[in-house]
Amino acid sequence: MGIKKNYLKIKNEIPDYVKVILAAKMKTFEEVEESIDAGAEIIGENYVQEAEKMYGLLEEKAKKIKWHMIGPLQKNKINKALKVFDCIQTIDSAELADAVDKRAEAIKKEISVFIEINIGSEITKSGIRPEYEIVEKLALHISGLYYLKLEGLMTVGPRVGDSEKVRPYFRKIKEIFDKLKNTGMPNIDLKYLSMGMSNSYKIAIEEGANIIRLGTVIFGARECNLRN
């Protein structure tokens, strides 16, 4: 089954309110173009340099879709990231938020951001600890920044053999999301819960996700490195 059929099959199976981000990490131009032609509206990239290259290759098509940063953002890549991305899903510290806001101010660009939560507290993954007080503190800090618009929470669930085992982690994120949403914190419009990938998106949706990030289930397992 090709990329178009894979994409349309999943879109037909999931609720209309769920947005699909095509995780384009190390995918070819042809693969990404085919996904856009199939109706993909959001492309997610892990690396700024890959996003830059893909954006340039897609030319006018690049402007018709949204671009989300779904990998860790290094401070020295912020200026380049702001030229491509409409949303940065991986804000995990006040320092990074401040740095993005400062550079966004320089180009007068408001940008949507999500707080990334390391739900499994894994040392190999980025994101803040999954404790409500910590998330609330960072959200409050972001609410005071003019150019950052906090619109969601994001998590990468722990990698487990049985996808059902990730359910309690997603459930905990949803609890944090609901509690934070109900605080009425100023300058925050918490709308999106980004969680679930190719092996766990169905469970993520059941637990409250309205953004899922799909790669392998759409593109297949073949990868091509665009960063060289």
Secondary structure per residue as TSV (DSSP state, phi and psi in degrees):
chain	resnum	aa	ss	phi	psi
A	1	M	-	360.0	134.4
A	2	G	-	-83.0	176.9
A	3	I	H	-59.7	-45.1
A	4	K	H	-61.7	-46.7
A	5	K	H	-64.6	-40.5
A	6	N	H	-60.6	-45.7
A	7	Y	H	-64.5	-48.5
A	8	L	H	-66.1	-35.0
A	9	K	H	-61.8	-46.8
A	10	I	H	-68.1	-41.6
A	11	K	H	-60.1	-35.0
A	12	N	H	-74.7	-21.4
A	13	E	H	-92.1	-23.3
A	14	I	S	-99.8	160.0
A	15	P	-	-61.5	151.6
A	16	D	T	-61.6	-29.1
A	17	Y	T	-77.3	-9.7
A	18	V	-	-86.8	123.7
A	19	K	E	-88.9	140.1
A	20	V	E	-106.7	123.7
A	21	I	E	-99.4	125.3
A	22	L	E	-82.7	110.3
A	23	A	E	-77.1	103.6
A	24	A	-	-97.2	17.1
A	25	K	T	-51.3	118.4
A	26	M	T	61.7	26.5
A	27	K	-	-93.5	157.9
A	28	T	-	-78.9	162.0
A	29	F	H	-57.4	-43.6
A	30	E	H	-62.0	-40.5
A	31	E	H	-65.6	-44.7
A	32	V	H	-67.5	-41.2
A	33	E	H	-61.2	-40.9
A	34	E	H	-64.2	-38.2
A	35	S	H	-66.2	-37.6
A	36	I	H	-67.1	-42.7
A	37	D	H	-62.7	-26.6
A	38	A	T	-79.4	-11.4
A	39	G	T	121.0	1.6
A	40	A	-	-59.4	136.2
A	41	E	-	-113.3	-16.1
A	42	I	E	-135.3	127.6
A	43	I	E	-108.3	131.3
A	44	G	E	-108.4	131.9
A	45	E	E	-124.3	143.2
A	46	N	S	-89.0	-24.6
A	47	Y	-	-125.8	134.2
A	48	V	H	-60.8	-43.2
A	49	Q	H	-65.5	-34.0
A	50	E	H	-69.0	-40.5
A	51	A	H	-62.4	-44.0
A	52	E	H	-56.9	-48.2
A	53	K	H	-65.3	-44.9
A	54	M	H	-65.7	-40.3
A	55	Y	H	-59.0	-43.6
A	56	G	H	-66.5	-39.6
A	57	L	H	-66.9	-35.2
A	58	L	H	-77.0	-17.3
A	59	E	G	52.3	-120.6
A	60	E	G	-65.1	-30.9
A	61	K	G	-63.5	-29.3
A	62	A	G	-63.1	-29.2
A	63	K	G	-83.0	-10.7
A	64	K	G	-92.1	-5.5
A	65	I	S	-124.6	172.1
A	66	K	E	-99.3	150.1
A	67	W	E	-121.2	125.4
A	68	H	E	-118.1	132.8
A	69	M	E	-83.5	119.1
A	70	I	-	-120.1	8.8
A	71	G	S	-116.6	168.5
A	72	P	-	-57.7	138.1
A	73	L	-	-105.5	119.4
A	74	Q	-	-81.3	143.2
A	75	K	G	-60.4	-32.7
A	76	N	G	-76.3	-1.5
A	77	K	G	-110.6	4.3
A	78	I	H	-62.5	-45.5
A	79	N	H	-58.5	-43.8
A	80	K	H	-68.6	-37.9
A	81	A	H	-62.1	-40.5
A	82	L	H	-66.2	-21.3
A	83	K	H	-76.8	-22.0
A	84	V	H	-108.4	-47.3
A	85	F	-	-86.4	144.0
A	86	D	S	-93.8	-19.9
A	87	C	E	-149.0	138.5
A	88	I	E	-113.2	112.2
A	89	Q	E	-88.5	1.2
A	90	T	E	-122.2	40.2
A	91	I	E	-78.1	121.8
A	92	D	-	-133.4	16.8
A	93	S	S	-163.0	155.5
A	94	A	H	-63.7	-35.3
A	95	E	H	-63.8	-43.6
A	96	L	H	-67.1	-41.6
A	97	A	H	-58.7	-44.6
A	98	D	H	-62.2	-42.0
A	99	A	H	-65.0	-42.0
A	100	V	H	-66.0	-43.2
A	101	D	H	-61.5	-42.3
A	102	K	H	-61.9	-43.9
A	103	R	H	-75.3	-31.4
A	104	A	H	-66.9	-36.8
A	105	E	H	-62.0	-37.6
A	106	A	H	-62.4	-30.6
A	107	I	H	-110.2	6.6
A	108	K	T	55.0	50.9
A	109	K	-	-121.9	118.1
A	110	E	-	-80.0	138.9
A	111	I	E	-136.6	137.9
A	112	S	E	-73.1	138.7
A	113	V	E	-135.5	153.0
A	114	F	E	-118.7	152.4
A	115	I	E	-89.5	127.1
A	116	E	E	-90.8	129.7
A	117	I	E	-113.6	128.8
A	118	N	-	-85.6	83.1
A	119	I	T	-64.5	-27.9
A	120	G	T	-94.4	3.4
A	121	S	-	49.3	44.9
A	122	E	-	-90.3	131.0
A	123	I	T	-68.7	-18.4
A	124	T	T	-87.3	-3.0
A	125	K	S	-118.7	151.3
A	126	S	-	-82.9	175.7
A	127	G	S	113.0	154.9
A	128	I	B	-83.6	164.0
A	129	R	-	-64.3	148.0
A	130	P	S	-81.5	56.6
A	131	E	-	-119.6	129.7
A	132	Y	H	-55.8	-43.3
A	133	E	H	-60.7	-37.0
A	134	I	H	-69.5	-43.0
A	135	V	H	-64.0	-44.0
A	136	E	H	-62.5	-39.9
A	137	K	H	-62.9	-43.3
A	138	L	H	-68.3	-39.8
A	139	A	H	-60.7	-42.6
A	140	L	H	-62.3	-40.1
A	141	H	H	-62.8	-46.9
A	142	I	H	-63.3	-33.2
A	143	S	H	-62.0	-21.3
A	144	G	T	-90.3	0.4
A	145	L	-	-98.9	130.7
A	146	Y	S	-70.9	-40.7
A	147	Y	S	-92.3	-9.2
A	148	L	E	-99.2	131.0
A	149	K	E	-115.9	104.2
A	150	L	E	-74.1	116.2
A	151	E	E	-124.1	-2.9
A	152	G	E	-171.1	174.8
A	153	L	E	-119.1	149.9
A	154	M	E	-137.7	144.8
A	155	T	E	-147.5	151.1
A	156	V	-	-109.2	111.0
A	157	G	-	-65.1	155.4
A	158	P	-	-60.9	144.9
A	159	R	-	-78.4	115.4
A	160	V	-	-132.5	153.0
A	161	G	S	-65.7	-42.1
A	162	D	S	-99.0	110.6
A	163	S	G	-60.7	-23.9
A	164	E	G	-62.6	-25.8
A	165	K	G	-70.4	-13.9
A	166	V	G	-85.5	-11.4
A	167	R	H	-54.7	-48.5
A	168	P	H	-61.7	-28.8
A	169	Y	H	-69.1	-44.9
A	170	F	H	-63.4	-38.2
A	171	R	H	-63.6	-37.7
A	172	K	H	-67.2	-40.0
A	173	I	H	-62.4	-40.9
A	174	K	H	-63.2	-37.8
A	175	E	H	-62.9	-43.0
A	176	I	H	-64.1	-43.0
A	177	F	H	-58.9	-49.9
A	178	D	H	-63.3	-42.0
A	179	K	H	-65.0	-42.9
A	180	L	H	-67.8	-39.2
A	181	K	H	-62.2	-32.7
A	182	N	T	-87.6	3.2
A	183	T	T	-75.8	-22.4
A	184	G	-	70.0	27.3
A	185	M	-	-60.1	133.7
A	186	P	T	-66.4	150.2
A	187	N	T	62.6	25.3
A	188	I	E	-128.9	133.3
A	189	D	E	-127.1	81.2
A	190	L	E	-76.5	106.0
A	191	K	E	-119.5	-26.3
A	192	Y	E	-120.9	138.6
A	193	L	E	-122.0	105.4
A	194	S	E	-99.0	105.6
A	195	M	-	-160.0	151.5
A	196	G	-	101.1	129.1
A	197	M	-	-125.1	-162.0
A	198	S	T	-55.6	-36.4
A	199	N	T	-93.0	-3.2
A	200	S	T	-140.2	6.5
A	201	Y	H	-65.2	-32.3
A	202	K	H	-65.6	-43.4
A	203	I	H	-66.7	-39.7
A	204	A	H	-59.6	-42.9
A	205	I	H	-63.8	-42.8
A	206	E	H	-60.3	-30.0
A	207	E	T	-96.0	7.6
A	208	G	T	116.3	0.5
A	209	A	-	-65.6	139.4
A	210	N	S	-122.2	6.4
A	211	I	E	-134.8	129.2
A	212	I	E	-123.0	151.0
A	213	R	E	-117.5	110.9
A	214	L	E	-118.1	132.0
A	215	G	S	-125.1	-77.6
A	216	T	H	-55.7	-41.5
A	217	V	H	-67.3	-19.3
A	218	I	H	-96.9	-52.7
A	219	F	H	-89.1	-19.7
A	220	G	-	89.1	-178.7
A	221	A	S	-85.6	-14.7
A	222	R	-	-68.8	135.9
A	223	E	-	-127.0	153.5
A	224	C	-	-138.8	126.9
A	225	N	-	-81.3	115.4
A	226	L	-	-91.1	-4.5
A	227	R	-	-84.7	-9.2
A	228	N	-	-80.2	360.0
